[in-house]
Amino acid sequence: MSSIAKLAALALACPLLTWAETKSPTGTPVQIIVTIGHHYGHEPPVLTRDDLVVTQHYEPLPVTNLVPLRGDRAGLELFVLVDSCSSCEPGSKFDELSRFINSQPPTVAVGIAYIEAGRLRVIENPTQDHERAVKALSAPAGSKPSNPFVPLTELIRSWPESASRRAVLMISNGVDPTAKDEIQDPSADRAIEAAQRAGVTVYAIYHPSADYLTHDYSELYSGQVRLAHVADETGGECYFLGFGPLPSLGPFLSDITDHLGNQYLLEFLANPDKTSALQDVTVKSKTGDMELMTPGRVWVPAVRTVPRKDRP
């Protein structure tokens, strides 16, 4: 090919290359909470959107923004949900829970709710008056064990949306006396779906009922597995040591405080389906040397089609 022909071919190719490079990414804008997990004694890293890779069905998605949830974006509504059947040695542990609530920054509104015989009872809606929230907190006297995930689902679905992120601290044994399967529980799956759709993070602390020593250990284990499943799939964490009561809630409440103080709002473009649905999404660090906690799925609205107008 002559030099003139080469130049002509290059001139024709350049506009195509320029158009490809400037083409805007397509997709449906969605948001997800990203938490920096354990950083083992050193300061947590500061994330930028260039540090993250988001994939949907192994396909990379465009990351459009990453907002640190600090300063004027630090707003949080946190519900403390206590299962009343968890009545084993509650005194000092609820003193720790009171200190945890009072230690939260002014940007955190705390609500108090209980699970009583399978029913949700909201004592105090999220308030920035932490003393008021503490006064609404009381150690449970114990009640008949019941499915804790139905009230959790009810709490999430009845929770009004706001500009603040939302999280639940659930204290329960996770035992569903009506469950037919030791591991899988449809009510736990419904709680996960409700939380993922609403963008609510669930943290769970296992605490047994007073008669836990008379329970079949497989039942207690199943309760822990369900609590861990709900927490992990919503981007939170579950805490337990064996089947007995924790010696102290303090270290785990401190860990939750650390998580809540190191969160980001990640915005990206997802590939929508014909119907609105929860889609599997993976978020990873490009360096691979940090723990990122995210929900396993995100709610992606369906493709909006513009009705065709026939020509007159």
TAMO-V817992 format. One record per backbone hydrogen bond with DSSP energy under -0.5 kcal/mol. CO is the residue of the C=O (numbers start at 1). NH is the residue of the N-H. E is the energy in kcal/mol with one decimal. If there is no record, write none. Layout:
BEGIN
co=CO nh=NH e=E
co=CO nh=NH e=E
END
This chain:
BEGIN
co=2 nh=6 e=-2.0
co=3 nh=7 e=-2.3
co=4 nh=8 e=-2.1
co=5 nh=9 e=-2.2
co=6 nh=10 e=-2.3
co=7 nh=11 e=-2.2
co=8 nh=12 e=-1.7
co=9 nh=13 e=-1.6
co=10 nh=14 e=-2.0
co=11 nh=15 e=-0.8
co=12 nh=16 e=-0.6
co=13 nh=17 e=-2.0
co=14 nh=18 e=-2.6
co=15 nh=19 e=-2.2
co=16 nh=20 e=-2.0
co=17 nh=21 e=-2.1
co=18 nh=22 e=-1.8
co=19 nh=23 e=-0.7
co=27 nh=29 e=-0.5
co=28 nh=270 e=-2.9
co=30 nh=268 e=-2.0
co=32 nh=266 e=-3.0
co=34 nh=264 e=-2.6
co=35 nh=37 e=-0.6
co=35 nh=293 e=-3.1
co=39 nh=42 e=-1.7
co=45 nh=47 e=-0.6
co=48 nh=51 e=-1.9
co=49 nh=52 e=-1.1
co=51 nh=286 e=-3.0
co=53 nh=284 e=-2.4
co=54 nh=61 e=-3.0
co=55 nh=282 e=-2.6
co=56 nh=59 e=-1.4
co=58 nh=60 e=-0.5
co=59 nh=56 e=-2.2
co=61 nh=54 e=-0.5
co=62 nh=64 e=-0.6
co=62 nh=269 e=-2.2
co=65 nh=267 e=-2.8
co=66 nh=68 e=-0.6
co=67 nh=265 e=-2.8
co=68 nh=70 e=-2.0
co=70 nh=73 e=-2.5
co=71 nh=74 e=-1.5
co=75 nh=165 e=-1.6
co=76 nh=78 e=-0.5
co=76 nh=109 e=-3.1
co=77 nh=79 e=-0.5
co=77 nh=167 e=-2.3
co=78 nh=80 e=-0.5
co=78 nh=111 e=-2.7
co=79 nh=81 e=-0.7
co=79 nh=169 e=-3.0
co=80 nh=82 e=-0.6
co=80 nh=113 e=-2.6
co=81 nh=171 e=-2.9
co=82 nh=84 e=-0.6
co=82 nh=115 e=-2.5
co=83 nh=86 e=-2.1
co=85 nh=87 e=-1.8
co=85 nh=210 e=-0.5
co=87 nh=89 e=-0.7
co=90 nh=94 e=-2.2
co=91 nh=94 e=-0.6
co=91 nh=95 e=-1.2
co=92 nh=96 e=-1.8
co=93 nh=97 e=-1.9
co=94 nh=98 e=-2.0
co=95 nh=99 e=-2.0
co=96 nh=100 e=-2.2
co=97 nh=101 e=-2.1
co=98 nh=102 e=-2.4
co=99 nh=103 e=-1.6
co=101 nh=104 e=-1.2
co=105 nh=108 e=-2.2
co=107 nh=76 e=-2.0
co=107 nh=109 e=-0.6
co=108 nh=110 e=-0.5
co=109 nh=78 e=-3.2
co=110 nh=127 e=-1.6
co=111 nh=80 e=-3.1
co=112 nh=123 e=-2.1
co=112 nh=124 e=-2.1
co=113 nh=82 e=-2.4
co=114 nh=116 e=-0.6
co=114 nh=121 e=-2.7
co=115 nh=84 e=-2.6
co=115 nh=117 e=-0.5
co=116 nh=119 e=-1.6
co=119 nh=116 e=-2.8
co=121 nh=114 e=-2.8
co=121 nh=123 e=-0.6
co=124 nh=112 e=-2.2
co=127 nh=110 e=-2.7
co=128 nh=130 e=-1.4
co=129 nh=133 e=-1.7
co=130 nh=134 e=-2.3
co=131 nh=135 e=-2.1
co=132 nh=136 e=-1.2
co=134 nh=137 e=-1.2
co=147 nh=151 e=-0.6
co=148 nh=152 e=-1.2
co=149 nh=153 e=-2.2
co=150 nh=154 e=-2.2
co=151 nh=155 e=-2.6
co=152 nh=156 e=-2.2
co=153 nh=157 e=-2.5
co=154 nh=158 e=-1.8
co=156 nh=159 e=-0.9
co=158 nh=160 e=-0.6
co=165 nh=77 e=-2.4
co=166 nh=201 e=-1.9
co=167 nh=79 e=-2.4
co=168 nh=170 e=-0.7
co=168 nh=203 e=-3.4
co=169 nh=81 e=-2.9
co=169 nh=171 e=-0.5
co=170 nh=172 e=-0.6
co=170 nh=205 e=-2.9
co=171 nh=83 e=-2.9
co=172 nh=207 e=-1.4
co=175 nh=177 e=-0.7
co=176 nh=179 e=-1.9
co=185 nh=188 e=-0.7
co=185 nh=189 e=-1.9
co=186 nh=190 e=-2.3
co=187 nh=191 e=-1.7
co=188 nh=192 e=-2.1
co=189 nh=193 e=-2.5
co=190 nh=194 e=-2.5
co=191 nh=195 e=-2.3
co=192 nh=196 e=-2.9
co=193 nh=197 e=-2.4
co=194 nh=198 e=-1.9
co=195 nh=199 e=-1.2
co=195 nh=200 e=-2.5
co=196 nh=299 e=-0.5
co=199 nh=166 e=-0.6
co=201 nh=168 e=-2.6
co=201 nh=203 e=-0.5
co=203 nh=170 e=-3.4
co=204 nh=206 e=-0.5
co=204 nh=239 e=-2.2
co=205 nh=172 e=-1.6
co=208 nh=88 e=-1.1
co=209 nh=212 e=-1.7
co=211 nh=214 e=-1.8
co=212 nh=215 e=-1.4
co=216 nh=219 e=-1.0
co=216 nh=220 e=-1.5
co=217 nh=221 e=-2.7
co=218 nh=222 e=-2.1
co=219 nh=223 e=-1.9
co=220 nh=224 e=-2.0
co=221 nh=225 e=-2.5
co=222 nh=226 e=-2.4
co=223 nh=227 e=-2.2
co=224 nh=228 e=-2.5
co=225 nh=229 e=-2.4
co=226 nh=230 e=-2.5
co=227 nh=231 e=-2.4
co=228 nh=232 e=-2.8
co=229 nh=233 e=-2.3
co=230 nh=234 e=-0.8
co=231 nh=234 e=-0.6
co=231 nh=236 e=-3.1
co=232 nh=235 e=-1.3
co=233 nh=296 e=-1.9
co=233 nh=297 e=-0.5
co=237 nh=204 e=-2.3
co=239 nh=206 e=-2.6
co=249 nh=252 e=-0.5
co=249 nh=253 e=-2.7
co=250 nh=254 e=-2.3
co=251 nh=255 e=-1.5
co=252 nh=256 e=-2.1
co=253 nh=257 e=-2.2
co=254 nh=258 e=-2.0
co=255 nh=259 e=-2.3
co=256 nh=260 e=-2.7
co=257 nh=261 e=-1.3
co=259 nh=262 e=-1.7
co=262 nh=36 e=-2.5
co=263 nh=69 e=-2.5
co=264 nh=34 e=-2.6
co=264 nh=266 e=-0.7
co=265 nh=67 e=-2.5
co=266 nh=32 e=-2.0
co=267 nh=64 e=-1.9
co=267 nh=65 e=-1.8
co=268 nh=30 e=-2.5
co=268 nh=270 e=-0.6
co=270 nh=28 e=-3.1
co=270 nh=272 e=-0.8
co=273 nh=303 e=-1.8
co=277 nh=300 e=-2.8
co=279 nh=298 e=-2.1
co=282 nh=55 e=-2.5
co=284 nh=53 e=-2.7
co=290 nh=292 e=-0.6
co=291 nh=37 e=-3.3
co=292 nh=294 e=-0.6
co=293 nh=35 e=-2.4
co=294 nh=235 e=-0.5
co=296 nh=281 e=-1.8
co=298 nh=279 e=-2.9
co=298 nh=300 e=-0.5
co=299 nh=301 e=-0.6
co=300 nh=277 e=-1.9
co=303 nh=305 e=-0.6
co=305 nh=307 e=-0.6
co=308 nh=310 e=-0.7
END
